[in-house]
């Protein structure tokens, strides 16, 4: 397999994981930098050019709410799950666990 083909598949796999990870991390309110740091500490590296468009998309979809506040004399945008986001996260986690069980079953036969 060509390296660029592998990289494309890897990025596709990570994209869905990052959505779940961001939603899970935003059960408690955070701003972009602290969210990025929290994800990174758990091995989910994400650059700013990916994170902020993702946050805007999730907010447009009604899964997040945000507000600008001043902290340390700087304006920061804080994000957290909306009630719809909480419900969606629960559904995604149920689906994630089902996929994980299925994939583990398939891999055991390999």
C-alpha positions in Angstrom: 0.0 0.0 0.0 1.3 3.4 -0.9 2.1 5.7 2.0 -0.2 8.5 0.9 -3.0 5.9 0.5 -2.4 4.7 4.1 -2.3 8.3 5.3 -5.7 9.0 3.7 -7.2 6.0 5.3 -5.7 6.8 8.7 -7.0 10.4 8.5 -10.5 9.1 7.6 -10.4 6.7 10.6 -9.2 9.5 13.0 -11.9 12.0 11.7 -14.8 10.2 13.3 -12.8 9.4 16.4 -12.0 13.1 16.9 -15.7 14.0 16.8 -16.5 11.6 19.6 -13.4 12.6 21.6 -14.2 16.3 21.3 -17.9 15.8 22.3 -16.8 13.6 25.3 -14.2 16.2 26.4 -16.8 19.0 26.1 -19.0 17.5 28.8 -17.2 20.1 30.9 -16.8 23.6 29.5 -13.5 24.4 27.8 -12.0 26.8 25.3 -10.1 25.7 22.3 -6.6 25.6 23.7 -7.6 23.6 26.8 -9.6 21.2 24.7 -6.7 20.7 22.3 -4.4 20.1 25.2 -6.8 17.7 26.9 -7.2 15.7 23.7 -3.4 15.7 23.1 -2.8 14.4 26.7 -4.9 11.4 25.7 -3.1 10.7 22.5 -5.6 12.5 20.2 -3.4 15.1 18.5 -5.3 17.7 16.6 -4.1 20.9 15.0 -5.8 24.3 15.3 -6.7 24.2 11.6 -8.7 21.1 12.2 -10.1 21.8 15.7 -11.7 25.2 15.2 -13.6 24.2 12.0 -14.8 21.1 13.8 -16.0 23.1 16.8 -17.9 25.5 14.5 -19.5 22.6 12.6 -20.6 20.9 15.8 -22.0 24.2 17.0 -23.9 24.7 13.7 -25.3 21.2 14.1 -26.6 22.1 17.5 -24.3 19.8 19.4 -22.3 22.5 21.1 -23.0 25.9 22.6 -20.4 28.6 23.0 -19.9 32.0 24.5 -17.2 34.6 24.5 -15.9 35.6 27.9 -12.9 37.5 29.2 -10.3 35.4 31.1 -6.8 36.6 32.0 -7.6 39.9 30.2 -8.2 38.0 26.9 -11.5 37.2 25.2 -11.9 33.4 24.9 -14.7 31.4 23.4 -15.9 28.7 25.7 -17.6 25.6 24.4 -19.7 22.9 26.0 -22.2 20.2 25.0 -25.8 21.3 24.4 -28.6 19.0 25.6 -28.8 17.7 22.0 -25.0 17.1 22.1 -25.3 15.1 25.3 -28.0 12.9 23.7 -26.0 12.5 20.5 -22.8 11.7 22.5 -24.7 8.9 24.4 -25.9 7.5 21.1 -22.5 7.7 19.5 -20.9 5.9 22.5 -23.4 3.1 22.2 -22.7 2.8 18.5 -18.9 3.0 19.2 -19.1 0.1 21.7 -21.2 -2.0 19.2 -18.6 -1.4 16.5 -15.8 -2.2 18.9 -17.4 -5.5 19.9 -17.9 -6.4 16.2 -14.4 -5.4 15.1 -12.9 -7.3 18.0 -14.9 -10.4 17.0 -13.7 -10.1 13.5 -10.1 -9.6 14.5 -10.1 -12.6 16.8 -10.6 -14.7 13.7 -7.5 -13.2 12.0 
